[in-house]
Protein backbone atom coordinates (compact mmCIF):
# COMPACT_ATOMS: atom_id res chain seq x y z
CA UNK A 1 0.00 0.00 0.00
CA UNK A 2 1.26 3.34 -0.94
CA UNK A 3 1.79 5.89 2.03
CA UNK A 4 -1.25 8.21 2.26
CA UNK A 5 -1.32 11.99 2.13
CA UNK A 6 -2.51 14.12 5.07
CA UNK A 7 -6.21 14.82 4.96
CA UNK A 8 -8.10 18.07 5.17
CA UNK A 9 -9.18 17.48 8.76
CA UNK A 10 -6.88 18.19 11.67
CA UNK A 11 -5.20 14.92 12.62
CA UNK A 12 -5.50 13.54 16.15
CA UNK A 13 -2.96 10.81 15.44
CA UNK A 14 0.72 11.51 15.98
CA UNK A 15 2.97 10.90 12.95
CA UNK A 16 4.67 7.83 14.42
CA UNK A 17 1.35 6.10 15.10
CA UNK A 18 0.12 7.06 11.62
CA UNK A 19 3.25 5.44 10.12
CA UNK A 20 2.61 2.28 12.16
CA UNK A 21 -1.02 2.18 11.02
CA UNK A 22 -0.05 2.58 7.37
CA UNK A 23 3.11 0.45 7.25
CA UNK A 24 2.19 -2.06 9.95
CA UNK A 25 -0.01 -4.27 7.76
CA UNK A 26 2.80 -4.49 5.19
CA UNK A 27 5.20 -5.51 7.94
CA UNK A 28 2.77 -8.22 9.05
CA UNK A 29 2.50 -9.41 5.45
CA UNK A 30 6.29 -9.58 5.02
CA UNK A 31 6.82 -11.42 8.32
CA UNK A 32 4.05 -13.96 7.73
CA UNK A 33 5.11 -14.57 4.13
CA UNK A 34 8.69 -15.32 5.22
CA UNK A 35 7.51 -17.73 7.94
CA UNK A 36 4.27 -19.28 6.71
CA UNK A 37 3.85 -18.55 3.00
CA UNK A 38 1.82 -16.24 0.79
CA UNK A 39 -1.65 -17.50 1.71
CA UNK A 40 -1.22 -17.15 5.47
CA UNK A 41 0.45 -13.79 4.83
CA UNK A 42 -2.53 -12.66 2.74
CA UNK A 43 -4.99 -13.53 5.50
CA UNK A 44 -2.84 -11.79 8.10
CA UNK A 45 -2.51 -8.76 5.79
CA UNK A 46 -6.28 -8.55 5.48
CA UNK A 47 -6.76 -8.79 9.25
CA UNK A 48 -4.02 -6.21 9.96
CA UNK A 49 -5.50 -3.82 7.39
CA UNK A 50 -8.95 -4.03 9.00
CA UNK A 51 -7.38 -3.54 12.45
CA UNK A 52 -5.43 -0.47 11.27
CA UNK A 53 -8.55 1.07 9.74
CA UNK A 54 -10.46 0.28 12.95
CA UNK A 55 -7.85 2.06 15.09
CA UNK A 56 -7.94 5.02 12.72
CA UNK A 57 -11.72 5.20 13.04
CA UNK A 58 -11.62 4.86 16.82
CA UNK A 59 -9.13 7.72 17.16
CA UNK A 60 -10.44 10.12 14.52
CA UNK A 61 -14.01 9.05 13.74
CA UNK A 62 -13.12 9.11 10.06
CA UNK A 63 -11.05 7.08 7.62
CA UNK A 64 -8.32 8.56 5.39
CA UNK A 65 -9.35 8.19 1.75
CA UNK A 66 -6.25 6.51 0.32
CA UNK A 67 -5.81 3.87 3.07
CA UNK A 68 -9.55 3.17 2.89
CA UNK A 69 -9.51 2.59 -0.88
CA UNK A 70 -6.36 0.49 -0.60
CA UNK A 71 -7.93 -1.46 2.28
CA UNK A 72 -11.00 -2.29 0.23
CA UNK A 73 -8.78 -3.63 -2.53
CA UNK A 74 -6.74 -5.63 0.01
CA UNK A 75 -9.95 -7.31 1.18
CA UNK A 76 -11.26 -7.95 -2.34
CA UNK A 77 -8.03 -9.20 -3.89
CA UNK A 78 -6.92 -10.94 -0.71
CA UNK A 79 -10.27 -12.71 -0.60
CA UNK A 80 -9.86 -13.82 -4.22
CA UNK A 81 -6.32 -15.00 -3.47
CA UNK A 82 -7.51 -17.17 -0.59
CA UNK A 83 -10.72 -18.40 -2.21
CA UNK A 84 -9.10 -19.34 -5.52
CA UNK A 85 -5.75 -20.27 -3.93
CA UNK A 86 -4.00 -18.12 -6.53
CA UNK A 87 -1.38 -15.58 -5.42
CA UNK A 88 -1.78 -13.64 -8.68
CA UNK A 89 -4.61 -11.55 -7.22
CA UNK A 90 -2.71 -10.19 -4.22
CA UNK A 91 0.25 -9.42 -6.50
CA UNK A 92 -1.97 -7.50 -8.91
CA UNK A 93 -3.54 -5.42 -6.13
CA UNK A 94 -0.78 -2.74 -5.95
CA UNK A 95 -0.79 -2.34 -9.73
CA UNK A 96 -4.55 -1.83 -9.87
CA UNK A 97 -4.71 0.50 -6.85
CA UNK A 98 -1.85 2.67 -8.09
CA UNK A 99 -3.36 2.85 -11.58
CA UNK A 100 -6.72 3.78 -10.04
CA UNK A 101 -5.17 6.63 -8.04
CA UNK A 102 -3.33 7.85 -11.16
CA UNK A 103 -6.49 7.77 -13.29
CA UNK A 104 -8.48 9.64 -10.62
CA UNK A 105 -5.82 12.35 -10.28
CA UNK A 106 -5.30 12.74 -14.03
CA UNK A 107 -9.06 12.70 -14.60
CA UNK A 108 -9.45 15.47 -12.05
CA UNK A 109 -6.80 17.54 -13.82
CA UNK A 110 -8.54 16.96 -17.17
CA UNK A 111 -11.72 18.43 -15.68
CA UNK A 112 -9.88 21.35 -14.08
CA UNK A 113 -9.68 19.99 -10.52
CA UNK A 114 -6.55 19.26 -8.54
CA UNK A 115 -7.89 16.43 -6.41
CA UNK A 116 -4.90 16.42 -4.07
CA UNK A 117 -6.04 19.75 -2.62
CA UNK A 118 -8.74 18.20 -0.39
CA UNK A 119 -6.18 15.65 0.87
CA UNK A 120 -3.18 17.92 1.43
CA UNK A 121 -5.10 21.14 2.08
CA UNK A 122 -4.56 21.10 5.85
CA UNK A 123 -0.80 20.73 5.44
CA UNK A 124 -0.09 23.12 2.56
CA UNK A 125 -1.57 26.34 1.25
CA UNK A 126 -0.55 26.39 -2.42
CA UNK A 127 -1.57 28.46 -5.40
CA UNK A 128 -3.56 26.75 -8.17
CA UNK A 129 -0.46 26.12 -10.33
CA UNK A 130 1.22 24.42 -7.36
CA UNK A 131 -1.74 22.13 -6.76
CA UNK A 132 -1.87 21.20 -10.45
CA UNK A 133 1.86 20.42 -10.57
CA UNK A 134 1.78 18.43 -7.34
CA UNK A 135 -1.27 16.46 -8.49
CA UNK A 136 0.36 15.68 -11.85
CA UNK A 137 3.59 14.54 -10.16
CA UNK A 138 1.73 12.23 -7.77
CA UNK A 139 -0.24 10.75 -10.68
CA UNK A 140 3.02 10.00 -12.51
CA UNK A 141 4.50 8.53 -9.34
CA UNK A 142 1.53 6.19 -8.95
CA UNK A 143 2.04 5.05 -12.56
CA UNK A 144 5.73 4.39 -11.83
CA UNK A 145 4.76 2.34 -8.73
CA UNK A 146 2.34 0.29 -10.83
CA UNK A 147 5.01 -0.42 -13.45
CA UNK A 148 7.61 -1.32 -10.83
CA UNK A 149 5.17 -3.69 -9.13
CA UNK A 150 4.54 -5.43 -12.45
CA UNK A 151 8.26 -5.78 -13.16
CA UNK A 152 9.05 -7.15 -9.69
CA UNK A 153 6.26 -9.71 -9.35
CA UNK A 154 6.68 -10.98 -12.91
CA UNK A 155 10.47 -11.38 -12.75
CA UNK A 156 11.31 -12.26 -9.15
CA UNK A 157 10.25 -14.70 -6.46
CA UNK A 158 7.26 -14.11 -4.21
CA UNK A 159 9.65 -13.53 -1.30
CA UNK A 160 11.52 -10.82 -3.24
CA UNK A 161 8.24 -9.18 -4.24
CA UNK A 162 6.99 -9.20 -0.62
CA UNK A 163 10.27 -7.72 0.61
CA UNK A 164 10.13 -5.04 -2.08
CA UNK A 165 6.61 -4.05 -1.00
CA UNK A 166 7.95 -3.27 2.48
CA UNK A 167 11.55 -2.18 1.92
CA UNK A 168 11.21 -0.68 -1.56
CA UNK A 169 7.84 1.00 -1.96
CA UNK A 170 7.77 2.75 1.43
CA UNK A 171 11.26 4.32 1.11
CA UNK A 172 10.51 5.32 -2.51
CA UNK A 173 7.32 7.03 -1.38
CA UNK A 174 9.10 8.89 1.42
CA UNK A 175 11.88 10.02 -0.93
CA UNK A 176 9.35 11.14 -3.54
CA UNK A 177 7.43 13.11 -0.91
CA UNK A 178 10.61 14.85 0.28
CA UNK A 179 11.56 15.62 -3.34
CA UNK A 180 8.33 17.62 -3.72
CA UNK A 181 9.33 20.16 -1.06
CA UNK A 182 11.00 22.62 -3.49
CA UNK A 183 7.80 22.73 -5.57
CA UNK A 184 5.69 23.15 -2.43
CA UNK A 185 7.88 25.97 -1.13
CA UNK A 186 7.87 27.68 -4.54
CA UNK A 187 4.06 27.72 -4.72
CA UNK A 188 3.30 28.28 -1.03
CA UNK A 189 0.83 31.12 -0.52
CA UNK A 190 1.94 33.86 1.88
CA UNK A 191 0.42 33.58 5.33
CA UNK A 192 -2.42 35.96 6.00
CA UNK A 193 -1.71 38.42 8.80
CA UNK A 194 -3.66 37.63 11.98
CA UNK A 195 -6.91 39.53 12.41
CA UNK A 196 -6.76 42.47 14.77
N, C-alpha and C positions, 0 to 999 in steps of 0.2 A: 504494500500500500504506500502510495506516495504520501509525504508529510504534508498536513493541511495548512492552509493559510489562516491567519487570525480572522475572526468574524467581527461583524459590525457591533455586536454587543460587548459590553465590558466584561472581560473574563474574570471568573472567580477562581480559576485554577492556576496555580503557579506554573511557570514554564517547565520545571523539572517533572512535575506530575503529568503535564500535558505530553511531554516527550515519552514518558513511560506508557501512557494510555495509547499513544499512536504507534510507538515502536514495539511495545510489549508483546502484542499478538504475533508480530514477525519473529521476535526472539523465541517465543513458545514454539512456533512452527519450525524454526531452525533446530532447536534442541530436540524436539520430538522426532523430526525427520532423521536426525543423526543417530538417535537411539532406537526408534521403533518403526521407521519407514514412513513413506509418503501418506498412506491412508490414515494412520493414527495421527500423524502431524496435521493432516487436513481437518480431522475432527477437533483436535485441540485448538487449531487456528480459529475455527468457527466459534468454539466456546469462548476463547479468549477475546475474540472480536465483540461478541455479545456482551461479555463482562465489561470490557472497556467502554462500550457505548452506554451500558447501564450506569457505570460510575460517572461518566460525563453527564448523563441526565440527572442523576441524584445530586450532583454538585451544582449544576447550572440551570436545570429545568429546561434544557434545550439540547439539541444535538448539532454539532458542526456539520455543515453540508457535505464537505468532501469525505470525511470519515464515514458519514452515514451512507453515502452512495457507495463507497468502497465496501462497507460492511454488508450492504444488501447483495452486492456481487459476490462477496466471500461466501455468504450463505447459499446463494443460488448455485454458483459453480462448485463450491465445496460439496453441496448436497448431490450434484450430478456426479462428481468424482467418486463419492462414497457409494451412491446408488448403483452406478454403472461400473464401479471398480476400474475406472479409467483416469489416470493422472493427467491426461491431456487437458481436462476442463480447468483444474486449478492452475495449470501452467498458462492457459490462455487468459485467465482472469486479469492479470496486470495489463496485458496488451489491450483488451477490450475497454477496461476502465480508463486507461490513459488516452486511448483514442476518443472515448466518449467525452472526457474533459476537454480535449483539444477541439473537437467538433463544436461543443457548446460555446467555448470561448471564441473560436473563429466565427461561428454563426452570430454570436452577439456583436462582434466587430462589424460583420457584414450588414447588420441592421442598425448600426450606429450606437451600440451599447457596449461599454467596457464592463463586462460582467464580474471582473475582479473587484471593482469598486465596492460593492456590498460586502465582500469578504474581507478586504484589507482596509476598508474605510476607517475603522477605529484606530488603526496603527499609523496610517499615512494620510496626509492631506495633499493630494497631487492635483496639478492642472489636468485638463482633459487630454492633452497630448501625452502626458506622463502615464495616465491610466491606459490609454490606447497602446502605447509602447510596451508597458508592463504586461498587459493582457496578451499581446501578440507574442512576447517572449515566453510567457508561461505556456501558451498553446504549442509553440515550437518545442519547448522542453518536454511536454507530455508526449509529443510525437516521437522525439528521440528516445524517451523511456520505453515506449511501445516497441520501437525497432530493436533496441538493445535487448529487451525481454525475449523477443522472437529469436534473435541471434543466439542468446545464451541457452534457452531451453531446447532449441533445435540442434545445437552443436556440442553440448556438454552434458555431463551426467546430471541426474536429478539432485544429487548432493551439491554439485557445483552451482546449479541454478538456485537452490534453496539458500546457499551461503551468499550468493550474489544479491538475492533479494534483501538480505539483512545488512551485509557489509559493503555492498556496492550502491544500491539504490538510495539508501538513507544518506550516506556521505555525499553522493552526487547532488541530491536535493538540497542539502545544507550549503554546499559550495555554490550551487546555482543561485540560491537565495542571497547569499553574501555578495555574489557578483552583480546583483541588481542594485546594490546600494548607490553606486554613482548615478545611475539613472534616477533613482528615487530622490536623491539629494538635489539633482539638477532641476527636477520638476516639482519640488516641494513648494507649496504655497506659503507665503509669509504668514506668521502667526498674527491673528487679529489682536490689537491692544485690548487689555481688559476694560470692561465697562466701568465708568466712573461710579 
